[in-house]
C-alpha cells in the first residue's frame, strides 16, 4: 500500500479486494450519506460479488431501514447471464438488501472492467480489472475536491432511461389493472420464496381482502377478480409455479403471509387450512403446473429468505422480502432484463433436476407430512 497526499494505492494482482470494505469503514451510518457505485459486478470473483451485493456471512449487511442513505448503483447488464442461477439470485438479493435505502440500479457499458465508488463529501475509490477480471490495483482518496469530481462524474452515467427496475406498489397495480392484465396476457410464471395471496382458499382470501382493503374499495373488488382468474388459470396448468419447500415450513411456524404486499398473520387453524388447500391444488392441478425447489441453490444465501418474482408475457416484477412490506415491488423495466428473467425461470423449470421436485407424489408426501406436523401446534 502506498500513501501520498491523502490518497492510497493498493496493488492486488491476484487477491480479492473490494472498495466496499473501505467505504463501509469510512462512513458513519447515522449520518446522511449519498453514494454512487459503478461496478462490473457480474464479472467479479465470488467473494467480491457478495461484498458488492451487501451480503456478509450469509446475511444482509443492512438489517434496518436507512432513510438517510441514497445509493445509485451502475452495472453492466451484458455481463449478467440469465442462465446463471447464482448471479440472478444474487441480483435479487442485492435489490432486497439495498431496498432499505433510497436505492436505484442503472445499466451502462461503462461499468465494464472497473469498480468505482464515491461517497459524497467523504470518500472515493477506483479499482481497475485486468482482462481476466482479476484486480489490478485500487486507489482511494478522501481529498474533498477529488471526491467531488469523481462523484459528479459518476452521476453523469445515471440515465433514467437505463433504470433496470422501476419501483411500484400494489395499490397502483390493482387500481390500474396491471395485476389483472399480467394474468390475462398469458405465459404466467411464478417463483415463490414465501407464501402470497395466491395460495389462500376462497374463504380466507375474502377475510383478509376485507381486512386489508375494506369491502367498499376498488382494490377489494379488483383483488376478487384477480383471485378468481388466477385460481382458474393455475388449476388448468396455465401458470407455472415454482415454490421453495421451506416457504411452507416458514409459514407453518410463523403464520406470516404476504397478502397483496400486506403482512397478515394466520392462526394455527388457518395455517392448516391453507396447507390442505395447497395439497388439493397440487393433487388436482393439470401437469405441468407446480414444482418445488428443495432448500436453495447456494449456501451463500442459506440464511436469507428465498426470492419471489412473477413473470408474464406482458410484464414481470420482483416482490422483495425485506421485512418492511414497503419499497419492495420492482417492475422489470426493459426487454433485456425481462429476457434474462425468462431464461432464469426456464433454466430452473426445464433443466434443474437435483434441486427441483417435479414428481407429484413426492410433493404430496411433503405437504401431508407438514399437515400432520401442524396438528401438533393446534
C-alpha positions as CSV (number, residue, x, y, z in Angstrom):
1,X,0.0,0.0,0.0
2,X,1.3,3.4,-1.0
3,X,0.1,6.7,0.5
4,X,0.6,10.2,-1.0
5,X,-1.4,13.4,-0.4
6,X,-4.3,11.9,1.5
7,X,-4.6,9.1,-1.1
8,X,-3.9,5.4,-1.0
9,X,-2.9,3.0,-3.8
10,X,-3.1,-0.8,-3.3
11,X,-1.7,-3.3,-5.9
12,X,-3.5,-6.6,-5.6
13,X,-2.8,-8.6,-8.8
14,X,-4.2,-11.9,-7.7
15,X,-6.0,-11.3,-4.5
16,X,-9.6,-10.3,-3.7
17,X,-10.1,-6.7,-2.7
18,X,-13.3,-4.7,-2.6
19,X,-13.8,-1.0,-2.2
20,X,-17.0,-1.9,-0.4
21,X,-14.9,-2.6,2.7
22,X,-13.2,0.7,2.5
23,X,-16.3,2.8,2.2
24,X,-18.1,0.8,4.9
25,X,-15.3,1.6,7.3
26,X,-15.2,5.3,6.3
27,X,-18.9,6.2,6.6
28,X,-20.9,7.0,9.7
29,X,-24.2,5.1,9.3
30,X,-26.0,7.6,11.4
31,X,-25.2,10.5,9.0
32,X,-26.9,11.3,5.7
33,X,-24.9,9.5,3.0
34,X,-25.1,9.7,-0.8
35,X,-23.2,7.2,-2.8
36,X,-22.7,6.3,-6.4
37,X,-21.3,2.9,-7.3
38,X,-20.2,1.8,-10.8
39,X,-19.2,-1.9,-10.8
40,X,-18.6,-4.7,-13.2
41,X,-20.5,-6.7,-10.6
42,X,-21.2,-9.9,-12.5
43,X,-17.6,-10.2,-13.7
44,X,-16.1,-10.1,-10.2
45,X,-14.8,-13.1,-8.2
46,X,-17.1,-14.9,-5.9
47,X,-16.3,-13.2,-2.6
48,X,-16.3,-9.7,-4.2
49,X,-19.7,-10.3,-5.7
50,X,-21.1,-11.0,-2.3
51,X,-19.4,-7.9,-0.7
52,X,-20.6,-5.6,-3.5
53,X,-24.2,-7.0,-3.2
54,X,-24.3,-6.3,0.5
55,X,-24.0,-9.8,1.7
56,X,-21.7,-10.9,4.6
57,X,-21.5,-14.2,6.3
58,X,-24.7,-15.4,4.6
59,X,-26.7,-12.4,5.9
60,X,-27.6,-9.0,4.6
61,X,-25.3,-6.2,5.7
62,X,-28.2,-3.9,6.2
63,X,-30.6,-5.1,8.9
64,X,-32.7,-1.9,9.3
65,X,-34.1,0.9,7.3
66,X,-31.6,3.7,6.5
67,X,-33.7,6.5,5.1
68,X,-30.8,8.9,5.2
69,X,-28.7,6.8,2.8
70,X,-29.1,7.1,-1.0
71,X,-27.3,4.7,-3.3
72,X,-27.2,4.9,-7.1
73,X,-25.7,1.7,-8.5
74,X,-24.5,1.3,-12.1
75,X,-23.7,-2.1,-13.6
76,X,-23.1,-3.7,-17.0
77,X,-26.0,-5.9,-17.8
78,X,-24.1,-7.5,-20.7
79,X,-22.1,-9.4,-18.1
80,X,-25.3,-10.9,-16.5
81,X,-26.1,-14.3,-17.9
82,X,-29.7,-15.3,-17.4
83,X,-28.6,-18.9,-17.4
84,X,-26.6,-18.3,-14.2
85,X,-28.9,-19.2,-11.4
86,X,-26.4,-17.9,-8.9
87,X,-26.0,-14.4,-10.4
88,X,-29.7,-13.9,-11.0
89,X,-30.4,-14.8,-7.3
90,X,-27.5,-12.6,-6.3
91,X,-29.1,-9.7,-8.2
92,X,-32.5,-10.2,-6.5
93,X,-30.8,-10.4,-3.1
94,X,-28.8,-7.2,-3.8
95,X,-32.0,-5.4,-4.6
96,X,-33.5,-6.7,-1.3
97,X,-30.6,-5.7,0.8
98,X,-30.4,-2.2,-0.6
99,X,-34.2,-1.7,-0.7
100,X,-33.7,-0.5,2.9
101,X,-32.1,2.6,1.5
102,X,-33.1,5.0,-1.3
103,X,-31.7,2.7,-4.0
104,X,-31.6,2.8,-7.8
105,X,-30.0,0.5,-10.3
106,X,-28.8,1.6,-13.7
107,X,-27.3,-0.2,-16.7
108,X,-24.2,1.2,-18.5
109,X,-21.5,-0.5,-20.6
110,X,-19.1,1.9,-19.0
111,X,-19.2,-0.2,-15.8
112,X,-17.2,-2.9,-17.6
113,X,-13.7,-3.8,-16.1
114,X,-13.9,-1.4,-13.2
115,X,-15.2,-0.7,-9.7
116,X,-15.7,2.9,-8.7
117,X,-17.3,4.2,-5.5
118,X,-17.9,7.8,-4.4
119,X,-19.5,8.7,-1.1
120,X,-20.3,12.4,-1.4
121,X,-18.1,14.6,0.8
122,X,-16.5,11.5,2.3
123,X,-14.6,9.1,0.2
124,X,-13.9,7.9,-3.3
125,X,-12.0,5.0,-4.8
126,X,-11.3,3.2,-8.1
127,X,-10.4,-0.4,-8.8
128,X,-9.3,-1.5,-12.3
129,X,-9.8,-5.0,-13.5
130,X,-7.5,-6.9,-15.9
131,X,-8.5,-8.8,-19.0
132,X,-9.0,-11.9,-16.8
133,X,-11.3,-9.9,-14.5
134,X,-8.6,-10.1,-11.7
135,X,-8.0,-6.9,-9.6
136,X,-5.0,-5.0,-10.9
137,X,-4.9,-2.1,-8.5
138,X,-7.1,0.1,-6.3
139,X,-6.7,3.8,-5.4
140,X,-8.7,5.7,-2.9
141,X,-8.9,9.2,-1.5
142,X,-10.6,11.5,1.0
143,X,-9.4,14.7,-0.7
144,X,-12.6,16.7,-1.0
145,X,-12.1,18.1,-4.5
146,X,-11.1,14.8,-5.9
147,X,-14.1,13.1,-4.2
148,X,-16.4,15.7,-5.6
149,X,-15.0,15.3,-9.1
150,X,-15.4,11.5,-9.1
151,X,-18.9,11.8,-7.6
152,X,-20.1,14.2,-10.2
153,X,-18.5,12.2,-13.0
154,X,-20.3,9.0,-11.9
155,X,-23.6,10.8,-11.6
156,X,-23.5,11.5,-15.4
157,X,-23.9,7.8,-16.0
158,X,-27.2,7.6,-14.1
159,X,-29.6,7.6,-17.1
160,X,-33.2,7.3,-16.0
161,X,-34.0,5.6,-19.3
162,X,-31.4,2.9,-18.3
163,X,-33.1,2.1,-15.0
164,X,-33.1,-1.7,-14.6
165,X,-36.1,-1.7,-12.3
166,X,-39.0,0.7,-11.6
167,X,-40.5,1.0,-8.2
168,X,-44.2,0.5,-7.9
169,X,-46.8,-0.5,-5.2
170,X,-49.6,-3.0,-5.0
171,X,-52.3,-0.4,-4.8
172,X,-51.2,1.1,-8.1
173,X,-51.0,-2.3,-9.7
174,X,-54.6,-3.1,-8.6
175,X,-56.0,0.4,-9.4
176,X,-54.5,0.4,-12.9
177,X,-55.4,-3.2,-13.6
178,X,-51.8,-4.2,-14.1
179,X,-52.1,-7.3,-11.9
180,X,-55.1,-8.5,-13.8
181,X,-53.6,-7.6,-17.2
182,X,-50.5,-9.6,-16.3
183,X,-52.7,-12.7,-15.8
184,X,-54.7,-12.1,-19.0
185,X,-51.5,-11.7,-21.1
186,X,-50.7,-15.4,-20.5
187,X,-47.3,-17.2,-20.0
188,X,-47.6,-16.9,-16.3
189,X,-44.6,-18.0,-14.3
190,X,-44.3,-17.6,-10.5
191,X,-41.2,-18.2,-8.4
192,X,-42.4,-18.1,-4.7
193,X,-39.9,-17.8,-1.9
194,X,-42.7,-17.1,0.6
195,X,-46.4,-17.6,0.6
196,X,-48.6,-14.9,-1.0
197,X,-52.3,-14.3,-1.6
198,X,-52.4,-16.8,-4.5
199,X,-52.3,-19.8,-2.1
200,X,-55.4,-18.8,0.1
201,X,-58.7,-20.7,-0.2
202,X,-61.6,-18.5,-1.1
203,X,-63.0,-18.0,2.4
204,X,-59.7,-16.9,3.9
205,X,-59.0,-14.8,0.8
206,X,-62.3,-12.9,1.4
207,X,-61.5,-12.4,5.1
208,X,-58.1,-10.8,4.5
209,X,-59.2,-8.9,1.5
210,X,-61.8,-7.2,3.6
211,X,-59.3,-6.6,6.4
212,X,-56.6,-5.1,4.2
213,X,-58.7,-3.1,1.7
214,X,-62.3,-2.8,3.0
215,X,-65.3,-4.2,1.2
216,X,-66.3,-0.9,-0.4
217,X,-62.9,-0.2,-2.0
218,X,-61.9,-0.5,-5.7
219,X,-58.9,-2.5,-4.6
220,X,-61.1,-5.1,-2.9
221,X,-63.2,-5.6,-6.0
222,X,-60.1,-5.9,-8.2
223,X,-58.5,-8.3,-5.8
224,X,-61.6,-10.6,-6.0
225,X,-61.4,-10.6,-9.8
226,X,-57.7,-11.4,-9.6
227,X,-58.3,-14.3,-7.3
228,X,-60.9,-15.9,-9.4
229,X,-58.9,-15.6,-12.6
230,X,-55.6,-16.7,-11.0
231,X,-57.2,-19.8,-9.4
232,X,-58.9,-20.9,-12.6
233,X,-55.7,-20.5,-14.6
234,X,-53.5,-22.2,-12.1
235,X,-55.8,-25.2,-11.7
236,X,-55.7,-25.7,-15.5
237,X,-51.9,-25.6,-15.5
238,X,-51.8,-22.3,-17.4
239,X,-49.4,-20.9,-14.8
240,X,-46.1,-22.5,-14.0
241,X,-45.5,-22.3,-10.2
242,X,-42.1,-22.9,-8.6
243,X,-42.2,-22.7,-4.9
244,X,-39.5,-23.3,-2.3
245,X,-40.4,-26.1,0.0
246,X,-39.1,-24.2,3.1
247,X,-41.7,-21.5,2.3
248,X,-44.3,-24.0,3.7
249,X,-42.2,-24.6,6.8
250,X,-41.7,-20.9,7.5
251,X,-45.4,-20.3,7.0
252,X,-46.4,-23.1,9.4
253,X,-44.1,-21.8,12.1
254,X,-44.8,-18.1,11.9
255,X,-48.2,-17.9,10.1
256,X,-47.0,-14.9,8.2
257,X,-48.4,-14.4,4.7
258,X,-47.9,-11.7,2.1
259,X,-51.4,-10.6,1.1
260,X,-51.0,-8.2,-1.8
261,X,-47.9,-6.9,-0.1
262,X,-49.7,-6.5,3.3
263,X,-48.4,-8.5,6.2
264,X,-51.0,-10.8,7.8
265,X,-50.6,-13.5,10.5
266,X,-52.9,-16.5,10.2
267,X,-54.0,-18.6,13.2
268,X,-52.8,-22.2,13.6
269,X,-56.2,-23.5,12.3
270,X,-56.0,-21.2,9.3
271,X,-52.4,-22.3,8.5
272,X,-53.6,-25.9,8.4
273,X,-56.5,-24.9,6.2
274,X,-54.0,-23.3,3.7
275,X,-51.8,-26.4,3.7
276,X,-54.9,-28.6,3.0
277,X,-55.9,-26.2,0.2
278,X,-52.4,-26.4,-1.3
279,X,-52.5,-30.2,-1.0
280,X,-55.7,-30.3,-3.1
281,X,-54.2,-27.8,-5.5
282,X,-51.1,-29.9,-6.1
283,X,-53.1,-33.1,-6.4
284,X,-55.7,-31.7,-8.8
285,X,-53.7,-29.2,-10.9
286,X,-53.1,-30.3,-14.5
287,X,-49.5,-31.0,-15.2
288,X,-47.0,-29.4,-15.5
289,X,-48.3,-26.8,-13.1
290,X,-46.4,-26.9,-9.9
291,X,-42.8,-27.8,-8.9
292,X,-41.0,-27.5,-5.6
293,X,-37.4,-26.2,-5.0
294,X,-35.6,-28.1,-2.3
295,X,-34.0,-25.6,0.1
296,X,-31.9,-23.3,-2.2
297,X,-29.2,-23.2,-4.8
298,X,-26.2,-21.9,-2.8
299,X,-25.1,-21.9,0.9
300,X,-24.1,-18.3,0.4
301,X,-27.8,-17.4,0.7
302,X,-28.6,-20.1,3.4
303,X,-30.0,-17.6,6.0
304,X,-31.6,-15.2,3.5
305,X,-35.3,-15.6,2.6
306,X,-35.6,-17.1,-0.9
307,X,-36.5,-14.8,-3.8
308,X,-40.0,-14.1,-5.1
309,X,-41.0,-12.8,-8.6
310,X,-43.9,-13.0,-11.1
311,X,-43.5,-13.1,-14.9
312,X,-46.0,-13.0,-17.7
313,X,-46.0,-12.2,-21.4
314,X,-46.6,-8.5,-20.8
315,X,-44.5,-7.8,-17.6
316,X,-42.6,-9.0,-14.7
317,X,-41.9,-7.8,-11.2
318,X,-40.0,-8.7,-8.1
319,X,-41.6,-8.9,-4.7
320,X,-38.7,-8.5,-2.4
321,X,-38.6,-10.0,1.1
322,X,-37.2,-7.0,3.1
323,X,-39.3,-7.4,6.2
324,X,-40.8,-3.9,5.7
325,X,-43.6,-4.5,3.1
326,X,-42.5,-1.2,1.5
327,X,-40.1,-0.2,-1.2
328,X,-40.1,-3.9,-2.3
329,X,-42.1,-4.1,-5.5
330,X,-39.9,-3.6,-8.6
331,X,-41.1,-3.8,-12.2
332,X,-38.6,-5.3,-14.8
333,X,-38.1,-2.1,-16.8
334,X,-36.9,-3.2,-20.2
335,X,-36.8,-6.1,-22.6
336,X,-33.2,-7.2,-21.8
337,X,-33.8,-7.7,-18.1
338,X,-37.1,-9.5,-18.8
339,X,-35.4,-11.8,-21.2
340,X,-32.8,-12.6,-18.6
341,X,-35.5,-13.4,-16.0
342,X,-37.3,-15.5,-18.7
343,X,-34.2,-17.6,-19.2
344,X,-33.6,-17.8,-15.5
345,X,-37.0,-19.3,-14.8
346,X,-36.7,-21.6,-17.8
347,X,-33.3,-22.9,-16.6
348,X,-34.8,-23.9,-13.3
349,X,-38.1,-25.3,-14.7
350,X,-36.6,-27.3,-17.6
351,X,-33.1,-28.2,-16.6
352,X,-32.7,-28.4,-12.9
353,X,-33.0,-32.0,-11.6
354,X,-31.1,-32.1,-8.4
355,X,-32.8,-29.2,-6.7
356,X,-36.3,-29.3,-8.1
357,X,-39.1,-31.8,-7.3
358,X,-41.4,-32.3,-10.2
359,X,-42.9,-35.6,-9.1
360,X,-46.4,-35.1,-7.8
361,X,-46.3,-37.9,-5.3
362,X,-43.2,-36.5,-3.7
363,X,-44.7,-33.1,-3.4
364,X,-47.9,-34.5,-1.9
365,X,-45.9,-36.5,0.6
366,X,-44.1,-33.4,1.7
367,X,-47.3,-31.5,2.2
368,X,-49.0,-34.4,4.0
369,X,-46.1,-34.5,6.4
370,X,-46.4,-30.8,7.2
371,X,-50.1,-31.1,7.7
372,X,-49.6,-33.9,10.2
373,X,-47.0,-31.8,12.0
374,X,-49.4,-28.8,12.0
375,X,-51.8,-30.8,14.1
376,X,-49.2,-30.8,16.9
377,X,-49.5,-27.0,17.2
378,X,-53.3,-26.8,17.2
